[in-house]
Amino acid sequence: IASMWIGNLMLVILNLPLIGIWIKLLTVPYRWLFPAIVLFCAIGVYSTNNNTWDVWMVGWFGIIGYVFIKLGMEPAPLLLGFIHGVMNTDNMTISGETIDYGPCAFMESFDPATVFSSIDSWGRYAYGNQPSIALWNLARFAETLLPLIDDDSEKAIAMAEQSLGGFAPLYEATWIDGMKAKLGVPRASTDEAGPVIQDLLAHLQQSQVDYTSFYRLLAMAARGDSEPVHGEFIDLAAFDGWLARWRALEPDADAMDRVNPIYIPRNHLVEEALTAATGGDLAPLEGLLDAIRSPFDERPGLRRYAEPGPKEFSASFQTFCGT
């Protein structure tokens, strides 16, 4: 602990004289700055393990992030049921992206209070809390910038609060657009789709429906076969009413399948792969990677990768920072 405090103190001492230089870096044209950042990232990642695979993985995740942005899916983790686990300030970059996914996991039965991290006993970083935690992190970052925003502290605070005030409506609009895409109704107005989305989430939680497979079953309903998705719900009459409202929005089944994965790294499969790999057997890991490399394309022989884990497993499953 002492060495950590000494190290942090030295970083502060060394970086204070350089603040002006770092600020001036922001004036460098993007077309020059971006390649330099990519180069330093590649060198840093490679130097950790001297492994080019790590560099390729960073590149692929960068491409995936770019695609999500182009699709208007900035809140992609929430749209996919992803739970970071420890989404604190040091695990969120100044660009607003989350990093360091140690105790991360995917939610199966829909519940905003879902938590997997063994150290999050209070549910601070639960699935449904992630947007507010993102704003809290940004607010802490804004506090560190106050002396740079304006010499007048009150004016600096007002400017920071005004900027942060734009987060909630921006997030909400982007999330709703993402949900409309998942439901195959991207052209529906927010007034039309908003109540349909909110009521759906209530139905999913009440019936503890698997969040990932639901949207693929719903796409089948858009093609005329509603029996599979119908069987997932407890209150059939209420769900039938919701289904009629959704169909009135003229959903596109093919569009739904393009944004709703059928294969994700489900928790029981990840655990299975980790256990086997620890014993020297990489076959389960390779099988899982093969499935999730093309998450939207249903393929024969991969049904087990599309199914949720046993209820008893999910009820007691925990993740750890070393995962």
N, C-alpha and C positions, 0 to 999 in steps of 0.2 A: 504493500500500500504506500509506503514511504517513497519508493522509487517512482510510483505512478504520479504522486504529487510533485516530486522533484522534476520529473519529465515534463509535466504540464506547465509548471512554473517556467522552465527553461524555454518551452515553446512560446509562451506569452512574451517573455523578455526578448527573444530573438525576432518575433513577428511584429511587435509594436512599431519598430522603426520602418518596417516594410509595408505598412498599411497603405501608405500613399502610392507605392509602386503597384500593389495589387489592384487598387482602384483604377489606376491608369491603364492597366491591362484590359479593362472593360471597354476602352475606347479603340482597341485594336480591331480592325475590320474582321467580321465573322469568317470570311473566306480564308483568312490567314490563321486566325485563332483556332478554328475547328480542327484543321489537320494536325496542329501542334498538340492539341488536347488528346486526339486519337493516338498519336505517336507515344505520348507519355503514358497513356493508359495501357497500351500494348506492352511497353517496356516494363511497367510496374507489375502487370499481371504475369508476364513471363518470368520475371525475376523471382517471384514468390516460390515457384516450384520448378523453374526451368523446363516448362512443359508448354509446347505450342497448342495442345488441346485446350488449355485454359484461355488462350488468346482467341481461338476460334469460337469458344463458347460465349465470350464477351461480345464478339462480333455478331453472332447469331441473335443474342438477346437484344442487341442494339437494333438489328433489323426488325425483330418482332415489335419492339417499342415504337419504331418508326411507322410500321404498318398500323398499329393501334391508333396512333395519332392521326394518320391519314383517314382512318375509318371513323374518326370522331369518338374514340373509345378511351379517353384519358383515364377514367375510373375503371379500367379493365379489371384490376384485381377484385373489386367489389362485384362487378358484373359476372365474374367467373366463380364467385364464392370463395375467393382466396383470403386467408387470414395471415397477416404478416407475423404476428406473435409478439414482437417487441418493437413496436413502431414509435420508439422514443426519438428525441431530437438528434442523437448521434447516428441514427439509422435512416436519416432523411437528408438528402443532399440539398444544396442551396437552389437547385433547379426544381425542387419539389418532388423528386423521384425517391422511392424507398429503396434501401439497400440492406445487406446483411440479413438474409432470410434463415437464420439458424433454426428457430422453433416454428417455422411456418407450416401450414397445412391447408387443405381444402375442406370446406364445409360440405357435409353430405345432407342430412336432414336440415331443412331451412329453419334457422332460428337466429335472429340478430344477436342473441346473447352468447353465441357459440365461442368457446375459448378452448385452446389446446395447450398453450404454453404452461409448463409446470410452475413457472415463477409468476404467472399472472393470476394470482388467487382472487383478486378483486374484479377481474374482468375489464380492466382499464383498456386493453387493446382488443376487446371482443370485436367480432365481425361488424356489428352495427355501430360501434364507436369509432371506427377508423376515419371517417370524414372529419369528425370533430377533433380527433387527435392530430390529423394533418394540419388543421387550422391552428391548434394550440402550438404545434411545432413551429409553424410559420410566425406566430406571434412572438415566440422566444427568439427566433432569428431576427425579427424586426427590432426587438429590444437592444440587441447588440449593435444595430446599425443607427440607433437614434443619434449618437454624436456626429455621425457622418451625414445625416439627413438635414439637420439644421442646428445652428448653435443655440437657438432658443428651444429649450427642452419641451415646453408646452406645444410649440408649433410643430416640433418633430413628432411628438406623440400623436397629434391630430392628423398629420399627414400619414403616419403609419396606420392609424386606425381606419382612415378613409380607404387606404389601399387594401387592408385586410378585409374590409367590409364587402369587397367585391368577390371574395372567395365563395361564400355560400351560394349566391345566385348563379355564379359560373359553374360551380360543381353540380348544383341541382339540375341545371339545364343540360349539362353534358351527360349526367347520369340518366336522365329521362330519355335523352336521345339514344343512349346505349340500350336501355330497356326496350324502347320502341323497336330497335333493330332486333333484339332477341325475340321479341314477340312477332316479328315479321310485318310490322306496321310503321315503317320509318316515316311515311308521309302523313300519318295521322297528326292532328294538332295536339298540343299539350293538354288543352282543355278536354279533348276527347279521350286521350290515352292516359292522362294522369290518374283519374279515378279507377280505371281498369287495372293499372299497374299496382296501385295501393291495395285494392281489394284482392288481387292475386296473391300478393305477399302475405296477406292475412290468411288466405286459404292454405297456402303452402305451409305456414307455421302451424296452423291448427291440425293439419293432417300429417305433419312431419315428413313431407315429400322430399325425395332426393333432389337437390337443387340442380344438379347437372343433367341428369337423365330426363327430368321433367320437360325441358324445352325440346328435346328430340322427340319425346312422345307427343308433345303438343303439335309439332310439325306434322306428325302422322294424322292428327285430328284436322289440321288444315287441308290435308289431302283427302279427307273424308272418313278416316278410320279413328273414331274418338274412343273406342272401347279400351285400348291400353291405358290412356291417360285418365280415363274416367274411373278406373279401378284404383287409382292412387289416393282418392279422396274419401273422407269420412262422411261429410255432408253432401251427398250427391245432388240434392235439389239446388243447393246454393251454388255448387260448382257448375251445374247445368246452366243456371242463370248467368254466371260469369262467362261461360263458354259462348253463349248466344251474343252477349255484348262484344266479346272479342271478335267473333266471326263477322259481326256487322262492320268491323273496321277493315275487312277484306285482307287477311294476312297472306303473305307470300311464303310458302313452305320452303322453297329452295333458298330464299334469302335467309331464313331462319337457320338452316343447316350450315350456311357459310359462316355464321358467327357463334353458333352454339356447339362447343366440342362434344363429341361422344366419348372421347378418351381423355382422361386427366390423370396425373400421378396420384391416384387415390391412396389414402393413408395406409390401408392394410397392405397394398401392393408395394409401397415404399418401404414399409417395415419388413416385408418379406424379402425384398431385394437387399436391404441393408444386412439383415441377418445372414442371408446366403453368402453375400460378398465377404462378410467378416470371416466366414468359414472357407473362403477360397472359391466359391461357386458364383460365377458372374452371369450365369444363364438367366436368372430372374431379372437382373438389372438390364441385360441386353433386350429381353423380351418387352419390358416396360418401356424402354427408350424407343424401341421400334414402333410401339403403339402410339406413343405421344408425339412422335416426329410428324405424324399426319393426323392431328387430333380431330379434324372435321370429317374425315373420310372413313365411313364404315367399311370394315373389311372382314371377310370370313375368318373364323378361327380366333377372333379376338374378343369374344363376348365377355370373358371374365374381366377384361380391362374396362368394360363399360358398366359393370355392376357395382353398386355400393358394397361396402364391407359388412360383415355380420353386425347386427345391432349390439351384441355384447362387446364386440371389439371397439366400436365407435364410442360406446358409453364410458369406457375407461381409458381411451387413448389419450396419451400426453406426448408433447414434444419438448425437446430440450435444446439449449443453446448450442450443444455440440452436434445436433442432428445434421 
